[in-house]
Amino acid sequence: MNGFAMPNIKKTTKQTAAACYAEKHAEAKDLMKRIGRALKQHLLKQALAPTHWGHAGDLYSVTAQLARVLATLGDRSAVEAKGMEY
């Protein structure tokens, strides 16, 4: 179990599983693009302060979260490599 559940939302119209999946797939793709842009900006901040450990800490947290995302999609290799519980 990944610890996430879909919220119990009452809808006035019926939505198919396929339509919901397509909507969430598009949302995930958009988030991935935004994450890519944010990582580039974060890299620039790190370049301006290369001795600041906070930037490394940020990415420690980000990579752990991304490993969990990958595991949710069926690839547990990253959580296993990090020795994380999932």
DOGUTOR-955114 format. One record per atom (N, C-alpha, C, CB): residue in three letters; x negated, y negated, z; atom name. Coordinates in steps of 0.2 Angstrom, whole numbers, plus 5000, padded with zeros to 4 digits. Atoms other than C-alpha are relative to their C-alpha. Glycine has a CB too. Example, Ala and Ser with C-alpha at 12.3 -4.5 7.8 and 13.67 -1.06 7.14 Angstrom:
DOGUTOR-955114
ALA, 4996, 5006, 5000, N
ALA, 4938, 5022, 5039, CA
ALA, 4996, 4994, 5000, C
ALA, 5005, 5000, 5006, CB
SER, 5004, 5006, 4999, N
SER, 4932, 5005, 5036, CA
SER, 5004, 4995, 5003, C
SER, 4998, 4998, 4993, CB
This chain:
DOGUTOR-955114
MET, 4996, 5006, 5000, N
MET, 5000, 5000, 5000, CA
MET, 4996, 4994, 5000, C
MET, 5005, 5000, 5006, CB
ASN, 5004, 5006, 5001, N
ASN, 4993, 4983, 4995, CA
ASN, 5002, 4995, 5005, C
ASN, 5000, 4998, 4993, CB
GLY, 4998, 5005, 4995, N
GLY, 5002, 4973, 5009, CA
GLY, 5004, 4995, 4997, C
GLY, 4993, 4998, 5003, CB
PHE, 4996, 5005, 5003, N
PHE, 5011, 4963, 4997, CA
PHE, 5007, 5003, 4998, C
PHE, 4997, 4996, 4994, CB
ALA, 4993, 4998, 5002, N
ALA, 5030, 4964, 4994, CA
ALA, 5003, 4994, 4996, C
ALA, 5004, 5002, 5006, CB
MET, 4997, 5005, 5004, N
MET, 5041, 4955, 4982, CA
MET, 5005, 4997, 5005, C
MET, 5004, 5003, 4994, CB
PRO, 4995, 5003, 4995, N
PRO, 5052, 4943, 4992, CA
PRO, 5007, 5002, 4998, C
PRO, 5000, 4992, 4999, CB
ASN, 4993, 4998, 5001, N
ASN, 5070, 4948, 4994, CA
ASN, 5004, 4994, 4998, C
ASN, 5003, 5003, 5007, CB
ILE, 4997, 5006, 5003, N
ILE, 5078, 4934, 4983, CA
ILE, 5006, 5002, 4997, C
ILE, 4995, 4996, 4996, CB
LYS, 4994, 4999, 5003, N
LYS, 5096, 4934, 4978, CA
LYS, 5000, 4996, 4993, C
LYS, 5006, 4999, 5004, CB
LYS, 5000, 5004, 5007, N
LYS, 5097, 4930, 4959, CA
LYS, 5008, 5000, 4998, C
LYS, 4996, 5004, 4995, CB
THR, 4993, 5001, 5003, N
THR, 5113, 4924, 4951, CA
THR, 5000, 5004, 4993, C
THR, 5002, 4993, 4999, CB
THR, 5000, 4996, 5007, N
THR, 5108, 4933, 4934, CA
THR, 4995, 5006, 5001, C
THR, 4997, 4995, 4995, CB
LYS, 5004, 4994, 5000, N
LYS, 5101, 4950, 4932, CA
LYS, 4994, 4999, 4996, C
LYS, 5004, 5006, 4998, CB
GLN, 5006, 5000, 5004, N
GLN, 5083, 4951, 4927, CA
GLN, 4997, 5007, 4999, C
GLN, 4995, 4995, 5003, CB
THR, 5003, 4993, 5001, N
THR, 5075, 4967, 4920, CA
THR, 4993, 5000, 5003, C
THR, 5000, 5002, 4993, CB
ALA, 5007, 4999, 4997, N
ALA, 5059, 4974, 4927, CA
ALA, 4995, 4998, 4994, C
ALA, 4999, 5008, 5001, CB
ALA, 5005, 5002, 5005, N
ALA, 5051, 4971, 4910, CA
ALA, 5000, 4993, 4999, C
ALA, 5003, 5003, 4993, CB
ALA, 5000, 5007, 5000, N
ALA, 5056, 4953, 4910, CA
ALA, 4996, 4997, 5006, C
ALA, 5007, 4997, 5000, CB
CYS, 5003, 5002, 4995, N
CYS, 5050, 4951, 4927, CA
CYS, 4992, 5001, 5000, C
CYS, 5002, 5004, 5007, CB
TYR, 5007, 4998, 5001, N
TYR, 5033, 4960, 4923, CA
TYR, 4997, 4995, 4995, C
TYR, 5000, 5007, 4997, CB
ALA, 5003, 5004, 5004, N
ALA, 5031, 4949, 4908, CA
ALA, 4999, 4993, 5003, C
ALA, 5005, 4999, 4994, CB
GLU, 5000, 5007, 4997, N
GLU, 5034, 4933, 4918, CA
GLU, 4994, 5000, 5005, C
GLU, 5006, 4998, 5004, CB
LYS, 5006, 4999, 4996, N
LYS, 5021, 4939, 4931, CA
LYS, 4994, 5001, 4997, C
LYS, 5002, 5005, 5005, CB
HIS, 5006, 4999, 5004, N
HIS, 5009, 4944, 4918, CA
HIS, 4997, 4994, 4998, C
HIS, 5001, 5005, 4994, CB
ALA, 5002, 5007, 5003, N
ALA, 5009, 4927, 4910, CA
ALA, 4997, 4996, 5006, C
ALA, 5006, 4997, 4997, CB
GLU, 5003, 5004, 4994, N
GLU, 5007, 4919, 4928, CA
GLU, 4993, 5002, 5002, C
GLU, 5005, 5001, 5006, CB
ALA, 5007, 4998, 4998, N
ALA, 4992, 4930, 4932, CA
ALA, 4995, 4998, 4995, C
ALA, 5000, 5008, 5000, CB
LYS, 5005, 5002, 5005, N
LYS, 4984, 4926, 4915, CA
LYS, 4998, 4992, 5001, C
LYS, 5003, 5001, 4993, CB
ASP, 5001, 5007, 4999, N
ASP, 4986, 4907, 4919, CA
ASP, 4996, 4999, 5006, C
ASP, 5007, 4997, 5001, CB
LEU, 5004, 5001, 4994, N
LEU, 4979, 4909, 4937, CA
LEU, 4993, 5002, 4998, C
LEU, 5003, 5005, 5005, CB
MET, 5007, 4998, 5002, N
MET, 4964, 4918, 4929, CA
MET, 4996, 4995, 4997, C
MET, 5000, 5007, 4996, CB
LYS, 5003, 5005, 5003, N
LYS, 4961, 4904, 4918, CA
LYS, 4998, 4994, 5005, C
LYS, 5004, 4997, 4994, CB
ARG, 5002, 5005, 4995, N
ARG, 4962, 4892, 4932, CA
ARG, 4995, 5002, 5005, C
ARG, 5007, 4998, 5004, CB
ILE, 5005, 4998, 4996, N
ILE, 4951, 4902, 4943, CA
ILE, 4993, 4999, 4996, C
ILE, 5001, 5008, 5002, CB
GLY, 5006, 5001, 5004, N
GLY, 4938, 4902, 4929, CA
GLY, 4998, 4992, 5000, C
GLY, 5001, 5002, 4993, CB
ARG, 5001, 5007, 5000, N
ARG, 4939, 4883, 4928, CA
ARG, 4997, 4998, 5007, C
ARG, 5006, 4996, 4998, CB
ALA, 5002, 5002, 4993, N
ALA, 4938, 4881, 4947, CA
ALA, 4993, 5003, 5002, C
ALA, 5005, 5003, 5005, CB
LEU, 5006, 4997, 4999, N
LEU, 4923, 4893, 4948, CA
LEU, 4994, 4995, 4996, C
LEU, 4999, 5007, 4997, CB
LYS, 5005, 5004, 5004, N
LYS, 4914, 4882, 4935, CA
LYS, 4999, 4993, 5004, C
LYS, 5002, 4998, 4993, CB
GLN, 5001, 5006, 4996, N
GLN, 4917, 4866, 4946, CA
GLN, 4997, 5002, 5006, C
GLN, 5007, 4997, 5001, CB
HIS, 5003, 4998, 4994, N
HIS, 4912, 4876, 4961, CA
HIS, 4992, 5000, 4999, C
HIS, 5003, 5006, 5003, CB
LEU, 5007, 4999, 5002, N
LEU, 4895, 4880, 4953, CA
LEU, 4997, 4993, 4999, C
LEU, 5000, 5004, 4993, CB
LEU, 5003, 5007, 5000, N
LEU, 4892, 4861, 4949, CA
LEU, 4999, 4997, 5007, C
LEU, 5005, 4996, 4996, CB
LYS, 5001, 5002, 4993, N
LYS, 4895, 4857, 4967, CA
LYS, 4994, 5003, 5004, C
LYS, 5007, 5001, 5004, CB
GLN, 5006, 4997, 4997, N
GLN, 4883, 4870, 4973, CA
GLN, 4993, 4998, 4997, C
GLN, 5001, 5008, 4998, CB
ALA, 5006, 5002, 5003, N
ALA, 4870, 4864, 4960, CA
ALA, 4998, 4993, 5003, C
ALA, 5001, 4999, 4993, CB
LEU, 5002, 5006, 4997, N
LEU, 4871, 4847, 4969, CA
LEU, 4998, 5001, 5007, C
LEU, 5006, 4995, 5000, CB
ALA, 5002, 4998, 4993, N
ALA, 4868, 4855, 4986, CA
ALA, 4998, 5007, 5001, C
ALA, 5006, 4998, 5005, CB
PRO, 5002, 4993, 5000, N
PRO, 4859, 4871, 4983, CA
PRO, 4998, 5003, 5007, C
PRO, 4994, 5001, 4996, CB
THR, 5002, 4997, 4993, N
THR, 4854, 4873, 5002, CA
THR, 5006, 5000, 5004, C
THR, 4995, 4996, 5003, CB
HIS, 4994, 5000, 4996, N
HIS, 4872, 4871, 5008, CA
HIS, 5003, 5008, 5000, C
HIS, 5005, 4995, 4997, CB
TRP, 4998, 4993, 4999, N
TRP, 4877, 4889, 5014, CA
TRP, 5008, 5000, 4999, C
TRP, 4998, 5003, 5007, CB
GLY, 4992, 5000, 5000, N
GLY, 4896, 4884, 5014, CA
GLY, 5002, 5002, 4993, C
GLY, 5003, 4993, 5001, CB
HIS, 4998, 4998, 5006, N
HIS, 4896, 4887, 4995, CA
HIS, 5000, 5007, 4999, C
HIS, 4996, 4996, 4995, CB
ALA, 5000, 4993, 5000, N
ALA, 4890, 4904, 4997, CA
ALA, 5005, 5004, 5004, C
ALA, 4993, 5003, 5003, CB
GLY, 4994, 4998, 4996, N
GLY, 4903, 4907, 5010, CA
GLY, 5006, 5000, 4997, C
GLY, 5000, 4996, 5007, CB
ASP, 4994, 5001, 5004, N
ASP, 4916, 4901, 4999, CA
ASP, 5001, 5006, 4995, C
ASP, 5001, 4994, 4996, CB
LEU, 5000, 4995, 5005, N
LEU, 4911, 4914, 4986, CA
LEU, 5000, 5007, 5003, C
LEU, 4994, 5000, 4995, CB
TYR, 4999, 4994, 4996, N
TYR, 4910, 4928, 4999, CA
TYR, 5007, 5002, 5001, C
TYR, 4996, 4999, 5007, CB
SER, 4993, 5000, 4999, N
SER, 4928, 4925, 5003, CA
SER, 5004, 5002, 4993, C
SER, 5003, 4994, 5003, CB
VAL, 4997, 4999, 5007, N
VAL, 4933, 4924, 4984, CA
VAL, 4999, 5007, 4998, C
VAL, 4997, 4994, 4996, CB
THR, 5001, 4993, 5003, N
THR, 4924, 4940, 4979, CA
THR, 5004, 5005, 5004, C
THR, 4993, 5001, 5000, CB
ALA, 4996, 4995, 4997, N
ALA, 4932, 4949, 4993, CA
ALA, 5007, 5001, 4998, C
ALA, 5000, 4999, 5008, CB
GLN, 4993, 5001, 5002, N
GLN, 4949, 4943, 4988, CA
GLN, 5001, 5003, 4993, C
GLN, 5003, 4993, 5000, CB
LEU, 4999, 4998, 5007, N
LEU, 4946, 4947, 4970, CA
LEU, 4999, 5008, 5000, C
LEU, 4994, 4997, 4995, CB
ALA, 5001, 4992, 5000, N
ALA, 4940, 4965, 4974, CA
ALA, 5006, 5003, 5002, C
ALA, 4994, 5002, 5006, CB
ARG, 4993, 4997, 4998, N
ARG, 4957, 4968, 4983, CA
ARG, 5005, 4999, 4994, C
ARG, 5002, 4996, 5006, CB
VAL, 4995, 5001, 5006, N
VAL, 4966, 4961, 4967, CA
VAL, 4998, 5006, 4995, C
VAL, 4999, 4993, 4997, CB
LEU, 5002, 4995, 5004, N
LEU, 4956, 4973, 4957, CA
LEU, 5002, 5007, 5002, C
LEU, 4992, 5000, 4999, CB
ALA, 4998, 4994, 4997, N
ALA, 4960, 4987, 4968, CA
ALA, 5008, 5001, 4999, C
ALA, 4998, 5001, 5008, CB
THR, 4992, 4999, 5001, N
THR, 4979, 4983, 4967, CA
THR, 5001, 5002, 4993, C
THR, 5003, 4993, 5002, CB
LEU, 4999, 4998, 5007, N
LEU, 4977, 4985, 4949, CA
LEU, 4998, 5007, 4998, C
LEU, 4997, 4994, 4995, CB
GLY, 5002, 4993, 5001, N
GLY, 4970, 5002, 4951, CA
GLY, 4993, 5002, 4999, C
GLY, 5003, 5002, 4993, CB
ASP, 5007, 4999, 5000, N
ASP, 4951, 5000, 4951, CA
ASP, 4997, 4998, 5007, C
ASP, 4997, 4995, 4995, CB
ARG, 5002, 5001, 4993, N
ARG, 4945, 5002, 4969, CA
ARG, 4992, 5000, 5000, C
ARG, 5002, 5006, 5004, CB
SER, 5007, 5000, 4999, N
SER, 4926, 5002, 4964, CA
SER, 4997, 4994, 5003, C
SER, 4998, 5000, 4992, CB
ALA, 5003, 5006, 4997, N
ALA, 4923, 4984, 4970, CA
ALA, 5001, 5000, 5008, C
ALA, 5003, 4994, 4997, CB
VAL, 4999, 4999, 4993, N
VAL, 4931, 4987, 4987, CA
VAL, 4996, 5005, 5003, C
VAL, 5008, 5001, 5002, CB
GLU, 5004, 4995, 4997, N
GLU, 4922, 5003, 4989, CA
GLU, 4992, 4998, 5000, C
GLU, 5000, 5006, 4995, CB
ALA, 5007, 5002, 5000, N
ALA, 4905, 4995, 4984, CA
ALA, 4999, 4995, 5006, C
ALA, 4999, 4996, 4993, CB
LYS, 5001, 5004, 4995, N
LYS, 4908, 4982, 4997, CA
LYS, 5001, 5003, 5007, C
LYS, 5005, 4994, 4999, CB
GLY, 4998, 4996, 4994, N
GLY, 4913, 4995, 5010, CA
GLY, 5006, 4997, 5004, C
GLY, 4994, 4999, 5005, CB
MET, 4994, 5003, 4998, N
MET, 4930, 4986, 5012, CA
MET, 5005, 5006, 5001, C
MET, 5002, 4995, 4996, CB
GLU, 4993, 4996, 4999, N
GLU, 4946, 4994, 5019, CA
GLU, 5005, 4998, 4995, C
GLU, 5002, 5000, 5007, CB
TYR, 4994, 5002, 5004, N
TYR, 4960, 4994, 5007, CA
TYR, 5006, 5005, 5001, C
TYR, 4998, 5000, 4992, CB
